[in-house]
């Protein structure tokens, strides 16, 4: 069933888009990530113009995150105060990101930057998570895990604040910076930034794992929502029809994924997610290194 | 239906064609892009006036072109820098058609001279305007070739040699496939009548390609009220997320 997308100006198979949304939904339900890092490259692959793919992914992630946060709110695993601090940084970051995206596009380097970002961040996060979760699996086999709390330089900064749900008393600076960085990435890469936010919250801020996903999703709603509006207002590249197809597939997939995820051990899930992240990273890295078939590329000039 | 139209046309021919060498029409002069739009077909047909001052045995040829809306485009060339492929050189093309198709009655090189091509801008290389600096001419050629090559690969540009059928040296017809990734605008159809490599006469018709219904509404909203559109997109996403959670939450 072909459907013509009004903004992307291309006719694509609706079932294919539902499938992409569904596949990414399953993964996001299993691993608690938005799935933007998968959806954007998949949309490139289907032939959606990159600018439309990035902007529309952000819109789709809003829906996935709302669905996820509501589930977490019922379980009281969202730290609203921490989320708000992250969000303040995130909104500033998103504005910087959209501005940066336009500069890079005019310089013809947006594809390169988006890919480099993906390779660097996916590579780093994937490798860290892979090593950490393998260690956890080995540790679990020997002894029950001990709760650990980091007490590094992060805790020596001023402007301390108490985050009751997370059980933390730390400076607001690190979460604000984490939020800002993720905001920039979310606008440039068309991702929610969960795959960076989640490890940053666990390893950098020392938040307990059970509140991390809900809190991350909470702030992602606002950052991606803001990014969507900015992209729509400045670039006019948000395709509602495309977003709708992706999110119908996505929300159904997410529920399936949550059920699969509930049956697996946390370390196993993390190893699988790490492998997935690393394989996307390797694929993108190869694209940068191997000589492309067509050395030339076209870019429409926007007025 | 097109056969019937051809027949009617040929009957009317003597009176219609009295003042010109060629008459032509299109199967449709508007194409509507609906949600289920998946490409379309455009039939171009017409008749050539024979006799008069020309000798009967003289061969005539017909070239038909279809041209989409023109846009500026930047062509970029990638080079290897520090091991990775980076866009380095770029070239701005002032206007290139989004879609271009040429249908001919015989191989193009046999029926059109370079001079006529230059004057009448028949081939896509002549239609693309560099708006440019003559100093960069050689380099421009490389970038224009790349543009044509990329758009041919994605089905936007096409050369259909020998697809104009001429019956009894007087009736001609050809069809164009409009790709599914077509954009809005006025598409120009030009019909050239050629003798011995030169363009004898030329005719132009327009096809209006328009988004209709919901496609029209969504597109207009995104262009005219971008802020409202963006907020609407977010609201739809929030409602969809909430609905999914509510629907599955109760069951699970």
Contacts between the chains, C-beta under 8 A, distances in Angstrom:
chain1	res1	chain2	res2	distance
A	1	B	36	7.9
A	2	B	36	6.5
A	2	B	37	7.7
A	2	B	38	4.1
A	2	B	180	6.8
A	3	B	35	5.8
A	3	B	36	6.7
A	4	B	33	5.8
A	4	B	34	7.1
A	4	B	35	5.9
A	4	B	36	7.1
A	4	B	37	4.2
A	4	B	38	7.6
A	4	B	180	7.2
A	4	B	215	6.3
A	6	B	211	6.5
A	6	B	214	7.7
A	6	B	215	4.6
A	6	B	218	4.3
A	6	B	219	4.6
A	6	B	222	7.5
A	7	B	218	7.3
A	7	B	219	6.8
A	7	B	222	5.8
A	9	B	181	6.4
A	9	B	182	7.6
A	9	B	183	4.9
A	9	B	184	8.0
A	10	B	180	7.1
A	10	B	181	4.0
A	11	B	37	6.0
A	11	B	38	5.3
A	11	B	39	7.2
A	11	B	180	3.5
A	11	B	181	6.1
A	47	B	181	7.6
A	59	B	233	5.0
A	59	B	234	7.0
A	59	B	237	5.5
A	60	B	237	7.0
A	62	B	234	5.7
A	62	B	237	3.8
A	62	B	238	6.4
A	62	B	241	7.0
A	63	B	236	7.9
A	63	B	237	3.9
A	63	B	238	7.1
A	63	B	240	4.5
A	63	B	241	4.1
A	63	B	244	7.6
A	64	B	241	6.6
A	65	B	241	6.9
A	66	B	237	7.0
A	66	B	238	5.1
A	66	B	240	7.8
A	66	B	241	2.9
A	66	B	242	5.8
A	66	B	245	7.2
A	67	B	240	8.0
A	67	B	241	4.0
A	67	B	242	7.4
A	67	B	244	4.6
A	67	B	245	4.6
A	68	B	241	7.9
A	68	B	245	8.0
A	70	B	241	7.4
A	70	B	242	6.5
A	70	B	245	4.0
A	70	B	246	7.8
A	70	B	249	7.1
A	71	B	245	6.0
A	71	B	249	6.7
A	74	B	249	7.1
A	108	B	74	6.8
A	108	B	76	4.9
A	108	B	87	4.6
A	108	B	90	5.6
A	109	B	86	7.5
A	109	B	87	6.2
A	111	B	87	7.5
A	112	B	84	7.8
A	112	B	86	5.8
A	112	B	87	6.6
A	221	B	238	7.7
A	225	B	234	4.5
A	225	B	237	7.5
A	225	B	238	7.6
A	228	B	230	5.9
A	228	B	233	5.6
A	228	B	234	5.4
A	228	B	237	7.5
A	229	B	227	7.0
A	229	B	230	3.7
A	229	B	231	6.0
A	229	B	233	7.7
A	229	B	234	6.2
A	230	B	230	7.4
A	231	B	230	7.3
A	232	B	222	6.9
A	232	B	226	5.3
A	232	B	227	7.3
A	232	B	229	5.3
A	232	B	230	3.0
A	232	B	233	6.2
A	233	B	226	4.6
A	233	B	227	5.0
A	233	B	230	5.4
A	234	B	226	7.8
A	236	B	222	5.3
A	236	B	223	6.2
A	236	B	226	5.5
A	236	B	229	7.9
A	238	B	222	7.2
A	238	B	229	7.1
A	238	B	230	6.3
A	238	B	233	5.1
A	240	B	218	6.0
A	240	B	222	7.9
A	240	B	229	7.6
A	240	B	232	7.3
A	240	B	233	5.3
A	240	B	236	6.5
A	241	B	35	7.8
A	241	B	218	6.6
A	243	B	233	6.4
A	243	B	236	7.4
A	243	B	237	6.6
A	244	B	236	6.9
A	244	B	240	7.5
A	247	B	237	6.4
A	247	B	240	5.2
A	247	B	241	7.5
A	248	B	240	7.4
A	251	B	240	6.5
A	251	B	241	6.7
A	251	B	243	8.0
A	251	B	244	3.4
A	251	B	245	8.0
A	251	B	248	7.8
A	252	B	244	7.4
A	254	B	244	7.4
A	255	B	244	7.3
A	255	B	248	4.4
A	255	B	252	7.1
A	258	B	252	7.9
A	259	B	252	7.8
A	288	B	84	4.5
A	288	B	85	6.1
A	289	B	83	6.6
A	289	B	84	6.2
A	289	B	85	7.7
A	291	B	80	7.5
A	291	B	85	7.0
A	292	B	78	6.2
A	292	B	85	5.9
A	294	B	146	7.7
A	294	B	149	7.5
A	294	B	150	6.4
A	294	B	153	7.7
A	295	B	77	5.7
A	295	B	78	5.0
A	295	B	79	7.7
A	295	B	146	7.8
A	296	B	75	5.7
A	296	B	76	6.7
A	296	B	77	5.4
A	296	B	78	7.5
A	296	B	143	7.1
A	296	B	146	3.5
A	296	B	147	7.6
A	296	B	149	7.7
A	296	B	150	6.5
A	297	B	75	7.4
A	297	B	76	5.1
A	297	B	78	7.0
A	297	B	87	6.9
A	297	B	150	7.6
A	298	B	73	5.5
A	298	B	74	7.3
A	298	B	75	5.9
A	298	B	76	7.8
A	298	B	147	6.4
A	298	B	150	5.7
A	298	B	151	7.7
A	299	B	73	6.8
A	299	B	74	4.6
A	299	B	75	7.9
A	299	B	76	6.4
A	300	B	71	6.1
A	300	B	72	7.7
A	300	B	73	5.8
A	300	B	74	7.9
A	301	B	71	7.1
A	301	B	72	4.0
A	301	B	73	6.2
A	301	B	74	5.7
A	301	B	92	7.1
